[in-house]
Amino acid sequence: MKMYKYILFMIMFSFCGNSVIYAQNSKGDHNPIGYIYFEDQFDWVSSEFGGQDYLNGKFANAGPRIDGVPQQLKGVLEATGWKTTGKFVYLRLGYLQVGRRTDGGDIISPKLEKRMPEAGLGEYSCAGIEPGKEVNVDVSFDVAIYQGVKGNKDLNTILVEVLNAGKLKDGSTEKEIKVNSWNKWKKIVVPVYGATSDTQILVRSIQVKNTGKAARFFLDNFKVVKVK
């Protein structure tokens, strides 16, 4: 009987309640733990866009909507790769505001594919995941729920969704997160297993339609890092 050599594509599952823990498979790359596949600190959202800082205690008005940036700056926005399925994403000063009063919004990260750095984007990089590779990553970002001048608090829950490729710990692609932080930054970390160069991350309010409750939040310091 002839012996054949097989390439083993192994994914190990360890069940704990409803959780499924994934080990790195043989499609993984050779980058070390901690390797940064994508990072955006949003310092490209400069004062040139016209946005103002809401979180400095002065409660400034929102800047331009993502679909209404000045013509001379559209190239900068396009180079970042950030998208939305709607229109209620605003460029603050150094970060984004998602949502407008009772109009929920969403923001979608660029694909995790390698792209050449663009001038003028500041702390922005997309080393990317090599085509055909699958890796486990931590997706992290800073978020703050909107609180008004009179103390009114917007909805506390956001939803994170993995698009195109990759799963969460429980095997799903969506996760609801209670932020519990109004007008103050809080770091959120979401492990994603089997991410590829096609993976994108969508972050939105839990409210997708106007139900009479405000659902705004701020987002900054988005990063995707390799883990075991």
N, C-alpha and C positions, 0 to 999 in steps of 0.2 A: 504494500500500500504506500503510495507516494505521500510524502509529507509536504504540505503547503504552508507557506508563511503568510499569515494574515496580519494586516494592520488592525489593531483592536481600537475601536472607538468606544470608550467606556465612560459611562456616566453613572456614578455611584449615588444611590438614593438612601438617605437615612430618614426614616419617618419618625416625627415627634408631634403627636397630635395631628393637626391638619397640615403640618409643614413638610416640605420636601427640600432637603439640603443637597445641593449639587456639587460634585467635585469637578475640577477642571478636566476637560476631555482631551483626546489626542489631537484635536484641531486647534489647540491652544498655541499661542505664539511664544517666543522666547524672551519677551520683555520681563523685567523683574517686577516683583510686587511693589506697588507704589507708582508704577509708570503712569504718567498722565496722558490719556488719550485725547481729552478735550478739556479746555478751560476758558472761561470768559468771566472777567471781573467787571464787565460793562463800563469800563472807563472810557470806551469809545463814545458813550452817550454824554457828550460834552455840552457845555453851555451853548454851543453853536446850534444845537437842535432846538433850543428854546425852552427846555424843561427846567423845572425847579425842584428843590429838595423839600419833600413833605415831612420828613422825619427829623428835621432839625428843630422842631418845636414851633415853627412859624406857619405850618399848615398851608403851604403855598399851593396854588392851583396846579393841575396836571399840565404837562407839556403836550406836544403834538401827538396825535394818534399815529400808530405805526404805518398807516396807509396815507398819512398826510405830512410826512417830513418835508423840509425844504428841498427843492429840486436838486440843489448842488450837493446835498448830503445823501441822496438816495443810493448812490454807489456804495457808500460806507455801510449803510443798513443791509443792502443786498449781499455784500461781502461777508457779513457775519453768518448768514444762513438761517437766522431766526424767522419763524413764520407763525401765523395764527389762522385758525379756521374761520374766525369772525373778523371783528374790527376793533374791539374794545381793549386794545393794548396801547399804553401810553409811555412815551419816553420821558422819564423823570430826569434827574441829574445824577448819572452814574449808576442807575438801576432802572428797572421797569415797573410800571403799575399795570396790573391785569384786572380788568373790570371797571365798570362805571355805574355807580349807585346800584340799582337793581338789575343792571345788565351784566351778567356773568361773562367772563372772557377766558381765553386759553392762550398758551404760548408753547410752541413746539421747537425743540432744539434741532440744530443741523444734524445730518447723518454723521455717524462716527467713522467717516472715511477720511483718508489723508488728504489734506489740502494745503497748498502753499500759503504761508502767512501773508497777510495784506498789510501794507503800511497804514499807520494811523489807527490801528485797532487796540493799541495798548497791550494790556495783559490778556491777550487772546491767542490761543494756540489750538491747532487741530492736527496732532501727530497721527491720530486715527488708528483704526484697527485694520490690519492687512486683509485684503479680499480672501475669502475662504477660511478665515480663522474665527474661532469662537472663544471668548474669554469671559471670566467673571469679573464684574466691576462694582464699585460703589459709586452711585450717582449722588452728589451732594449739592445743596444750594442753600442760600440764606433766604428766609421768608419772614414777612411781617404782615399781620392782618391789619387792615385799615381801621382806625378809630378816629371819629370826627372831633371837631373842636369842642363840642358840648359833651363829649364822652361816649357818644353812641358807638357801639361796637358792631362791625360787620360779621358775617357768618365766619365761624371758626375753622371750618373743615375745607381742605383742598383735596383734590384727587390727582394722583400721579399715574400715568399710563405708559407702558412700554409699547412702542410701535414697531412693526415690521419683523423684528427678531429679538429673542430674549424673553425670559420669564422672571417672575418674582419668586420669593422663597417658597410660597405655597403652590407654585405652579401656575398661578394666574398672571394676568398682565395689568391689573389695576389695583391700586391701593388707596384707601381713604386715610387721610392723616389729619388729626386734630392738632392744630398748631399751638393754641394757648399762649399766643404772644401778639399783643396789639401795639403797633407803632414801635416795636422793638424787634431787632433781628434775632432770628432763631435758626440754627443750622439743622437742616433735615438731611438724613442719609438714607438712601434706598438701595439695597443690594439688588443687582440684576445679574442673572445667570445666563450664560450663553449669548452674550451680546456680540454683534457682528458689525461690519462696516455699514450695514443698512439700518442699524438701530437708531431710533429717535425717541426722545422723551417728551411727553405732553404733560403740562402742569396746568390745571384749571380749577376754577371754583367748583364746589360740589353742586352749586346751582347753575343749571344750564339755560333756564328760562326765567323770565321775569315773574317772580312769585311774591313780590312786594318786600323782599328783604335784601338789603345791600350785601354785596359779596365781592369786595375789592381786596386785593392783596398786592404786596410788593415783592420783587424777586431780584436777587443779586448773587454774585460769586458762584456760578455754576461750574461744576467740575466732575469729570469722569475718570476714575483711577482704578488700576488693576488690583484685584485681591486674589486670594487663593481660590 
